[in-house]
Amino acid sequence: MKTVIITGAGSGIGLAVATKLAALRYNVVVNDYDAEAADRAAKEIGGVAVQGDVSNEADVARMVERCTEVFGAPTHLVNNAGHVHQSRFVDLEPADFDRMIAVHLRGTYLCTRAVLPDMLKRKSGCVVNMASQLGQIGGIELVHYSAAKAGIIAMTKALAREVSTGGVRVNAVAPGPINTPLVRALSDDWRSAKAAELPLGHFGEPEDVAETVAFLCSDAARIYVGQTLSPNSGDVML
Ligand SMILES: NC(=O)c1ccc[n+]([C@@H]2O[C@H](COP(=O)([O-])OP(=O)(O)OC[C@H]3O[C@@H](n4cnc5c(N)ncnc54)[C@H](O)[C@@H]3O)[C@@H](O)[C@H]2O)c1
């Protein structure tokens, strides 16, 4: 039986991933910082909710303990939790920089660290990290976000090199603009200008990203190691 922990699964892409993997009969642990969102999502998909901040070591330990109690040790982890914050570099406050790195980079590190030893013991496991195309090309007024996402891509590659012979596959997804609350919080001007420049002409939906994650989690992706897949409406072509 497959058991997945999905962080930030109360909304947007994480919720779509949770819905997709539950439909594929995974046991799903829905983590979110927002307790109500986690509960709602877990009820909707038939999973287990665990409120917690991925940047907090004790919260992460509790999340993995709860998963192990209910379903057994996780076979899969999707590091998806994240937030966006826009600021010109010259106005960027250290507290906002630190929070960005804490949630995205430290959060990915802490959650992976909490599940990896058991996966290595079983010589089987799969980790999918949610990066962003801005980690590949950078985004204006998003230096801290871009740096955190680039860090996730590098962490994915380095860890994949270290653990893939131990049976654990680690990959990343770098979406382009996806129609979620996170993107709807950005300015209208930014969103209409962005849609106009996309080769496909429109943003992706959370379900599009969930398809990519489900593929990376599946045995069909057995030779994908350290890769960054890009559901991005053609915005970035590498
Ligand atoms: N929407 C996009 O266009 C887009 C593009 C590229 C990458 N991403 C990435 O995809 C991921 C999901 O984004 P989304 O668009 O679905 O956003 P969203 O705001 O809809 O969902 C993010 C969820 O993460 C939760 N969260 C935030 N900080 C957390 C923390 N510290 N601990 C636990 N949960 C936390 C939020 O409460 C929220 O429910 C993020 O990592 C984001 O950076 C999004």
PDBQT file of the ligand as one rigid body, heavy atoms in Angstrom, charges set to zero:
ROOT
HETATM    1  N1  LIG A 301       0.595  28.716  -8.239  1.00  0.00    +0.000 N 
HETATM    2  C1  LIG A 301       1.672  28.846  -8.993  1.00  0.00    +0.000 C 
HETATM    3  O1  LIG A 301       1.658  29.504 -10.034  1.00  0.00    +0.000 OA
HETATM    4  C2  LIG A 301       2.955  28.178  -8.590  1.00  0.00    +0.000 A 
HETATM    5  C3  LIG A 301       3.983  28.151  -9.542  1.00  0.00    +0.000 A 
HETATM    6  C4  LIG A 301       5.173  27.539  -9.203  1.00  0.00    +0.000 A 
HETATM    7  C5  LIG A 301       5.318  26.947  -7.966  1.00  0.00    +0.000 A 
HETATM    8  N2  LIG A 301       4.310  26.995  -7.061  1.00  0.00    +0.000 N 
HETATM    9  C6  LIG A 301       4.530  26.363  -5.759  1.00  0.00    +0.000 C 
HETATM   10  O2  LIG A 301       3.530  25.384  -5.536  1.00  0.00    +0.000 OA
HETATM   11  C7  LIG A 301       3.323  25.220  -4.135  1.00  0.00    +0.000 C 
HETATM   12  C8  LIG A 301       1.851  25.342  -3.824  1.00  0.00    +0.000 C 
HETATM   13  O3  LIG A 301       1.410  26.631  -4.174  1.00  0.00    +0.000 OA
HETATM   14  P1  LIG A 301      -0.107  27.001  -4.510  1.00  0.00    +0.000 P 
HETATM   15  O4  LIG A 301      -0.072  27.877  -5.694  1.00  0.00    +0.000 OA
HETATM   16  O5  LIG A 301      -0.937  25.779  -4.517  1.00  0.00    +0.000 OA
HETATM   17  O6  LIG A 301      -0.429  27.937  -3.251  1.00  0.00    +0.000 OA
HETATM   18  P2  LIG A 301      -1.646  27.954  -2.218  1.00  0.00    +0.000 P 
HETATM   19  O7  LIG A 301      -1.456  29.202  -1.441  1.00  0.00    +0.000 OA
HETATM   20  O8  LIG A 301      -2.941  27.713  -2.896  1.00  0.00    +0.000 OA
HETATM   21  O9  LIG A 301      -1.344  26.689  -1.290  1.00  0.00    +0.000 OA
HETATM   22  C9  LIG A 301      -0.225  26.627  -0.465  1.00  0.00    +0.000 C 
HETATM   23  C10 LIG A 301      -0.632  25.925   0.824  1.00  0.00    +0.000 C 
HETATM   24  O10 LIG A 301       0.562  25.788   1.630  1.00  0.00    +0.000 OA
HETATM   25  C11 LIG A 301       0.235  26.103   2.960  1.00  0.00    +0.000 C 
HETATM   26  N3  LIG A 301       1.445  26.546   3.667  1.00  0.00    +0.000 N 
HETATM   27  C12 LIG A 301       2.119  27.715   3.497  1.00  0.00    +0.000 A 
HETATM   28  N4  LIG A 301       3.155  27.767   4.335  1.00  0.00    +0.000 NA
HETATM   29  C13 LIG A 301       3.148  26.614   5.041  1.00  0.00    +0.000 A 
HETATM   30  C14 LIG A 301       3.969  26.086   6.061  1.00  0.00    +0.000 A 
HETATM   31  N5  LIG A 301       5.008  26.775   6.536  1.00  0.00    +0.000 N 
HETATM   32  N6  LIG A 301       3.696  24.848   6.541  1.00  0.00    +0.000 NA
HETATM   33  C15 LIG A 301       2.627  24.132   6.086  1.00  0.00    +0.000 A 
HETATM   34  N7  LIG A 301       1.803  24.610   5.128  1.00  0.00    +0.000 NA
HETATM   35  C16 LIG A 301       2.052  25.820   4.611  1.00  0.00    +0.000 A 
HETATM   36  C17 LIG A 301      -0.810  27.210   2.874  1.00  0.00    +0.000 C 
HETATM   37  O11 LIG A 301      -1.574  27.318   4.074  1.00  0.00    +0.000 OA
HETATM   38  C18 LIG A 301      -1.629  26.755   1.654  1.00  0.00    +0.000 C 
HETATM   39  O12 LIG A 301      -2.736  25.959   2.040  1.00  0.00    +0.000 OA
HETATM   40  C19 LIG A 301       4.188  26.293  -3.454  1.00  0.00    +0.000 C 
HETATM   41  O13 LIG A 301       5.405  25.707  -3.025  1.00  0.00    +0.000 OA
HETATM   42  C20 LIG A 301       4.437  27.291  -4.561  1.00  0.00    +0.000 C 
HETATM   43  O14 LIG A 301       5.613  28.020  -4.358  1.00  0.00    +0.000 OA
HETATM   44  C21 LIG A 301       3.113  27.597  -7.349  1.00  0.00    +0.000 A 
ENDROOT
TORSDOF 0
